[in-house]
Amino acid sequence: MQWETVIGLEIHAQLLTNSKIFSAASTAFGAAPNTQACLVDLGYPGVLPVLNKEAVRMAVKFGLAVGAGIAPRSVFARKNYFYPDLPKGYQISQYELPVVSKGSVEIELEDGSSRRIGITRAHLEEDAGKSLHEGFEGISGIDLNRAGTPLLEIVSEPDMRSAKEAVAYMKKIHSLVRYLEICDGNLQEGSFRCDANVSIRRKGEHKFGTRTELKNINSFHFVEKAILYEVQRQIDVIEGGGKVVQETRLYDSKKNETRPMRSKEEANDYRYFPDPDLLPLEIAESFVSEVRKTLPELPDGKKQRFMRAYGLSAYDAALLTASRELADYYEMLVQAVGGEAKLCANWVMGELSAALNQNNQDIVQSPVTAVMLAGLLKRILDGTLSGKLAKEVFEALWAGEGEADAVIEKKGLKQITDSSAIGKIIDEIMTANPRQLSDYRAGKDKLFAFFVGQVMKATQGKANPQQVNELLKKKLGAYS
C-alpha cells in the first residue's frame, strides 16, 4: 500500500522584546525561578494587561516578510484551560482574527527543487510557565518566569509531504526570524520550537487522514526523527486494522518514539471568547508603512544577489546566506581581500565552518575575524603560503596566536618558491632513491607521488606544490 504523508507545523517564536507582552516584567533568560513574574503574569485580581507595542511591530514585520496580509483590526481572546503553570486559568492568544494571515515561503530541497509552503496565520500570544521535575521528589516545581513572554505562533498550511520538507520549512522560518531580528532562534533555550501535525492518506486521495500533534520539539534533527516515527506508527496502525486516534503525543528522543499525552482538543474545548480586559488591536496603514521601511534584505533576495555579484553557485549562495551574520562575515571578507569571491567562499564554508562546528560556536563567536582571515588569504594569493601551510596558519589564528603575518614569521612557514632551491632538493632525492627512479622511468607512473612526498617532506611542506610538480616532471623524464 502506498501512503502519502501530510504535515503542517505550528512554530512558536519567542519575540526579542525586553519586557513581556502584557506586563513590564523582564524576558531575560536564566534568572532564578519566579523572580521575573509580576502580579500581571501571576493573574492577581484587579490587575490589567497592557499590550507591548514592540511585539506588535515584530509580528507585522514578519507578516510583511512572508507577503501576508496585516489585519487592520485583530482581537485578543482567552483560551481557557487548566494547567499548573497557567496561573490565570487561561492564556491570552488570538483566535478568529489574527494579526497576520495568508502568506508563504519558498523552501529548497536536497535534490535542488523548491516548493512553496503556505502560511495560514501568525498570531500573538503569551507563553505559559514551566513545570520542573528534576530535583523534586514526589512533587513538581513551577517556574513562572516564562509566563507572559511574547510569542508569535506561525501556523503553516498542511503543505508538506515529507519529514525533510518539514525540516527545510522549519529552517527557513528559523533563518527568517533571525534575519528580521525578532527572535534569537535559540532552540536549546526553547525560544524557537514547534508542534508538528502529522497524518497519512492513501496516495490519490484528497481527504485528509486523522492527525496527531507532536508537541514542543526544539531540534531540527528531532523534528525529522519524530515525524518519521509517527508516520510509520500510523501506517502500522491502519494496516493492522486499527484507526488512528486524534491526540497530542510527546516525542521521546532517547527512545525515539512518540507516546500519548492527551486527547487532541478542538477549538470549542478551549471556550475562546474575546478578552474583556483588552481592546481590539487596530493597526494603521501608516504603522505598517513605517515597519516596511525597516525590513532588511531577506534571505532569498540576498542569495540571488550573491549569485549575481559574486558568481557563486545556488548551493554556495544558500549556505552563505543561511544566517544574516554569516552573510555579513562573508561580504566583509571579500571586501578585505579585495575580491576572490570563490576563494573566500571556500574558506568560510570549509575551514572556518568546520572549526565553528567542532567547537559548537556560531559565526559571531568566531575568534578569527573576517579581517584576520583576509590577511591569511592574501598570503595564499601572493604565493607566500601553500594550501597546506595556510591551514596550519589558520589553526594558529584560531588558537589566538596573532595575525597571519606574525604567525608566518614566528613559525617560519613561508612557502619556498625558489625554483633553483627546489630543483637542488629534487636532485638530491633522485640520487638517494635510484631504484624508485629506475622503476618510474621503466613505466611505474604511480611512483611520481612518492617523489612529490619526499620533496614535501624534505622542505617540511613549504615547497610550492605547483613548482614541485612541474620540476619533477622535467627532471624525472630526463635520462642521465
C-alpha positions in Angstrom: 0.0 0.0 0.0 1.3 3.4 -1.0 0.8 6.2 1.6 1.2 9.9 1.4 2.3 12.0 4.4 0.6 15.3 5.2 2.4 17.7 7.6 1.7 21.1 9.0 3.8 22.9 11.5 3.0 25.3 14.3 6.1 27.2 15.1 6.4 29.3 18.3 9.0 32.1 18.0 9.7 34.0 21.2 9.9 37.7 20.4 13.0 39.7 21.3 11.3 42.2 23.4 12.8 43.4 26.7 9.6 43.0 28.6 6.6 40.7 28.4 3.7 41.0 26.1 1.2 42.3 28.7 3.5 43.4 31.6 6.7 45.2 32.3 8.5 42.1 33.7 11.8 41.1 32.1 12.1 38.4 29.5 15.8 37.7 30.2 16.7 34.0 30.1 18.3 32.2 33.0 17.0 34.1 36.1 16.3 32.2 39.3 12.8 30.7 39.3 9.9 33.0 39.9 12.0 36.2 40.1 10.7 37.6 36.8 6.9 37.2 37.2 4.9 40.2 38.3 1.3 40.4 39.5 0.0 40.6 35.9 1.8 37.4 35.0 0.6 35.7 38.2 -3.0 36.6 37.4 -3.7 38.5 40.6 -7.2 40.0 40.9 -7.6 43.6 39.8 -4.5 43.8 37.6 -4.9 44.7 33.9 -2.8 43.6 30.9 -1.3 46.3 28.7 -0.2 45.3 25.2 3.5 45.6 24.3 3.7 47.8 21.1 7.2 46.3 20.2 5.6 42.8 20.0 3.0 44.1 17.5 5.8 45.7 15.4 7.7 42.4 15.3 4.6 40.5 14.2 3.9 43.0 11.5 7.5 42.8 10.3 7.2 39.0 10.0 3.9 39.3 8.1 5.4 41.7 5.6 8.4 39.4 5.1 6.2 36.5 4.1 3.9 38.5 1.9 1.0 38.1 4.3 -2.0 40.3 5.0 -1.8 42.5 8.0 -5.2 42.8 9.7 -6.3 46.4 10.4 -8.3 45.1 13.3 -7.4 41.9 15.3 -8.7 40.6 18.6 -7.2 39.0 21.6 -9.1 36.1 23.1 -8.9 34.0 26.2 -8.0 30.3 25.6 -9.4 28.6 28.7 -7.7 25.5 30.2 -6.3 24.4 33.5 -2.7 23.6 34.0 -0.4 24.2 37.0 1.9 26.6 35.0 -1.0 28.7 33.8 -1.9 30.8 36.9 -4.8 32.7 35.4 -6.6 29.6 34.2 -6.5 30.9 30.6 -3.9 32.0 28.0 -4.3 35.3 26.2 -4.0 34.5 22.5 -5.7 35.3 19.2 -8.2 33.1 17.5 -10.7 34.2 14.9 -9.0 37.5 14.0 -5.1 37.1 14.0 -2.8 39.9 13.2 -1.1 38.1 10.2 -2.8 35.9 7.7 -2.2 34.1 4.3 1.5 34.3 3.5 4.0 31.9 2.1 7.7 31.0 1.9 9.8 29.1 -0.7 11.8 26.1 0.6 14.7 24.4 -1.2 15.0 20.6 -1.1 18.1 18.4 -1.2 17.6 17.5 -4.9 17.7 21.2 -5.9 13.9 21.5 -6.4 11.8 24.1 -4.5 8.3 24.2 -3.0 6.1 27.0 -1.9 4.6 26.4 1.6 1.6 28.4 2.7 1.3 30.2 6.0 -2.2 30.2 7.3 -1.7 32.7 10.0 0.7 34.2 12.6 -0.8 35.4 15.8 0.4 36.9 19.0 0.0 35.2 22.4 1.6 34.9 25.8 3.7 31.9 26.8 2.8 29.7 29.8 5.2 29.0 32.8 7.2 25.8 33.1 6.8 22.7 35.2 10.0 21.5 36.8 10.5 17.8 37.7 14.2 17.3 38.2 15.4 17.8 41.8 12.0 17.3 43.2 10.9 14.0 44.8 7.2 13.2 44.6 6.2 16.8 43.6 6.7 19.2 40.7 8.0 22.7 40.9 6.5 25.6 38.9 8.7 28.4 37.4 6.6 31.3 36.2 9.4 33.4 34.7 8.3 32.5 31.2 4.7 33.2 31.9 3.7 36.2 29.7 6.7 36.0 27.4 5.6 37.2 23.9 5.2 34.5 21.3 4.5 34.7 17.6 2.8 31.4 16.7 3.3 30.7 13.0 0.9 28.2 11.6 1.6 26.6 8.2 -0.8 25.1 5.7 -0.7 21.3 5.6 1.5 21.6 2.5 4.5 19.4 3.5 4.7 15.8 2.3 7.8 14.5 4.0 9.9 14.9 7.2 12.7 16.5 5.1 10.3 19.1 3.7 9.2 19.9 7.3 12.8 20.4 8.4 13.5 22.6 5.4 10.5 24.7 6.2 11.4 25.0 9.9 14.9 26.0 9.0 13.6 28.6 6.6 11.4 30.2 9.2 14.3 30.0 11.7 16.5 31.9 9.3 13.8 34.4 8.5 13.0 35.4 12.1 16.8 35.8 12.8 17.2 38.0 9.7 14.3 40.1 10.9 15.9 40.3 14.4 12.6 39.4 16.0 13.7 36.1 17.6 17.1 34.8 18.6 16.2 31.3 17.3 17.8 29.6 20.3 16.4 26.1 20.2 18.2 24.9 23.3 16.6 27.7 25.4 13.2 27.0 23.9 12.8 30.4 22.2 12.2 28.6 18.9 10.2 25.4 19.0 7.4 23.7 17.0 4.4 21.4 17.1 4.0 19.0 14.2 0.6 17.9 12.9 1.0 14.6 11.1 -1.4 12.4 9.2 -1.3 9.9 6.4 -3.7 9.1 3.5 -3.6 6.7 0.6 -1.9 8.2 -2.5 -4.5 9.7 -4.8 -7.0 10.5 -2.0 -7.9 14.2 -1.3 -9.4 13.8 2.1 -7.0 14.3 5.0 -6.5 11.4 7.4 -6.8 11.7 11.2 -4.0 13.8 12.5 -1.9 13.6 15.6 0.0 16.6 17.1 3.6 16.1 18.2 4.2 18.7 20.9 7.1 21.0 21.7 10.0 19.8 19.6 13.1 22.1 19.7 15.6 20.5 17.4 15.7 20.2 13.6 17.1 16.7 13.9 14.3 15.6 16.4 11.6 17.0 14.2 12.6 14.8 11.3 13.0 11.7 13.6 9.7 12.3 15.4 7.8 12.7 12.1 9.4 9.6 10.6 8.5 7.6 13.6 4.9 8.9 13.8 4.3 8.3 10.1 5.4 4.6 10.4 3.3 4.2 13.6 0.2 5.5 11.8 0.8 3.2 8.8 1.3 0.2 11.1 -2.0 1.1 13.0 -4.1 1.3 9.8 -2.5 -1.7 8.0 -3.0 -3.7 11.3 -6.8 -3.0 11.0 -6.9 -0.2 13.6 -7.8 3.5 13.4 -5.5 6.5 14.2 -6.8 8.4 17.2 -6.7 12.2 17.1 -4.5 13.1 20.1 -1.5 15.0 21.3 1.7 13.0 21.5 5.2 13.6 23.0 8.4 12.6 21.3 10.9 10.8 23.5 14.3 11.4 21.8 16.1 8.9 24.0 13.8 6.0 23.0 13.0 7.5 19.5 9.3 7.1 19.9 6.1 9.1 20.3 3.7 8.4 23.1 0.2 9.7 24.0 0.0 12.8 26.1 -3.7 13.7 25.9 -6.7 13.5 23.5 -6.4 16.3 20.9 -8.7 19.2 21.8 -10.8 21.1 19.3 -11.2 24.9 19.5 -14.5 24.7 21.3 -12.9 22.7 24.1 -11.0 25.9 25.0 -14.1 28.1 25.1 -12.5 31.0 23.3 -14.0 34.4 23.8 -12.7 38.0 23.4 -10.6 39.1 26.4 -12.7 41.8 28.1 -9.6 43.5 29.5 -8.0 44.2 26.1 -9.4 46.4 23.4 -9.3 45.2 19.8 -5.8 45.8 18.2 -6.1 48.4 15.5 -3.1 48.8 13.2 -3.0 51.9 10.9 -1.6 51.7 7.4 1.0 54.4 8.4 2.3 52.0 11.1 2.6 49.2 8.6 4.5 51.5 6.2 6.9 52.5 8.9 7.6 48.9 9.7 8.0 48.1 6.0 10.9 50.6 5.8 12.8 48.7 8.5 12.8 45.4 6.5 16.3 44.1 5.9 17.5 42.3 2.7 15.8 38.9 3.2 17.5 35.5 2.7 16.0 34.8 -0.8 17.0 38.2 -2.1 20.4 38.1 -0.6 21.0 34.6 -2.1 20.1 35.9 -5.6 22.4 38.9 -5.1 25.3 36.7 -4.0 24.9 34.6 -7.1 24.9 37.7 -9.4 27.5 39.8 -7.6 30.0 37.0 -6.6 29.4 34.4 -9.3 28.5 31.8 -6.7 26.5 28.6 -7.3 23.0 28.4 -5.9 24.3 25.9 -3.3 27.1 28.1 -2.1 25.0 31.2 -2.0 22.3 29.4 0.0 24.8 28.2 2.6 26.4 31.6 2.9 23.1 33.4 3.4 21.7 30.9 5.8 22.2 33.4 8.6 22.5 37.2 8.4 25.7 37.2 10.5 27.4 34.6 8.2 26.4 36.6 5.1 27.8 39.8 6.7 31.1 38.0 7.6 31.5 36.7 4.0 30.9 40.1 2.5 33.4 41.7 4.9 35.9 39.1 4.0 35.5 39.6 0.2 35.9 43.4 0.7 39.0 42.9 2.9 40.7 40.5 0.4 39.7 42.8 -2.5 37.8 40.2 -4.5 38.4 36.5 -4.9 34.8 35.6 -4.0 35.2 31.9 -4.7 38.3 31.5 -2.6 36.6 33.4 0.2 33.5 31.2 0.0 35.6 28.0 0.1 37.4 29.1 3.3 34.2 30.3 5.0 32.3 27.1 4.1 35.4 24.9 4.7 38.0 25.5 7.4 36.0 28.2 9.2 32.7 26.4 9.3 34.5 23.1 10.4 36.2 24.9 13.3 32.9 26.5 14.4 31.0 23.2 14.2 33.8 21.4 16.1 33.7 24.0 18.9 29.9 24.3 18.8 30.1 28.0 18.1 28.2 30.5 16.0 29.9 32.8 13.5 29.6 35.8 15.9 31.7 33.8 18.4 34.5 33.1 15.9 37.9 34.1 17.3 39.0 34.5 13.6 37.5 37.8 12.4 36.9 38.5 8.7 39.9 40.9 8.7 42.2 38.2 10.2 41.1 35.6 7.7 41.6 38.1 4.9 45.2 38.5 6.0 45.7 34.7 5.6 44.0 34.6 2.2 46.2 37.4 0.9 49.3 35.3 1.7 47.8 32.4 -0.4 47.2 34.7 -3.3 50.7 36.2 -3.3 52.4 32.8 -3.1 53.7 33.1 0.5 51.6 30.2 1.7 50.6 26.9 0.1 47.2 25.4 0.9 48.7 23.1 3.5 50.7 25.8 5.2 47.6 28.1 5.1 45.7 25.5 7.2 48.5 25.5 9.7 48.3 29.2 10.0 44.5 29.1 10.3 44.9 26.8 13.3 47.2 29.3 14.9 44.8 32.2 14.2 42.0 30.1 15.8 44.2 29.5 18.9 44.8 33.2 19.3 48.5 33.3 18.3 48.2 36.6 16.4 47.7 37.9 12.9 48.6 35.8 9.8 51.9 37.6 9.0 53.1 37.3 12.6 52.3 33.6 12.7 54.1 33.0 9.4 57.2 34.8 10.6 57.2 33.2 14.0 56.8 29.6 12.7 58.9 30.1 9.6 56.0 28.9 7.4 56.9 31.0 4.3 56.5 28.9 1.1 59.6 28.1 -0.8 59.2 29.4 -4.4 62.9 29.5 -5.5 63.0 27.1 -8.4 66.7 26.5 -8.1 66.4 25.6 -4.4 63.6 23.2 -5.1 65.5 21.7 -8.1 68.5 21.1 -5.9 66.4 19.2 -3.4 64.8 17.1 -6.2 68.3 16.2 -7.5 69.3 15.0 -4.0 66.2 12.9 -3.7 66.6 11.3 -7.1 70.2 10.5 -6.2 69.2 9.0 -2.9 66.5 6.8 -4.4 68.0 5.2 -7.5 65.7 2.1 -7.5 62.5 4.2 -7.4 63.9 6.4 -10.1 64.7 3.4 -12.3 61.2 1.9 -11.8 59.5 5.2 -12.5 61.4 5.6 -15.8 60.5 2.0 -16.6 56.8 2.9 -16.6 55.7 2.8 -12.9 54.0 6.2 -13.1 52.5 5.9 -9.6 55.9 6.5 -8.1 55.5 10.1 -9.1 53.5 10.6 -5.9 56.4 9.1 -3.9 58.9 11.7 -5.2 56.4 14.5 -4.5 56.0 13.3 -1.0 59.8 13.1 -0.5 60.2 16.7 -1.7 57.5 18.0 0.6 58.9 16.0 3.5 62.4 17.5 2.9 61.0 21.0 2.7 58.6 20.5 5.7 55.7 21.1 3.4 57.0 24.6 2.4 57.8 24.0 -1.2 55.3 25.4 -3.7 53.3 22.3 -4.9 52.8 23.5 -8.4 56.5 24.2 -8.9 57.4 20.8 -7.3 55.1 19.0 -9.8 56.5 20.9 -12.8 60.1 20.5 -11.9 59.7 16.8 -11.1 58.1 16.1 -14.4 61.0 17.7 -16.2 63.8 16.0 -14.1 62.2 12.6 -13.8 61.5 12.5 -17.5 65.2 13.3 -18.4 67.7 10.4 -18.8 71.1 10.9 -17.4 
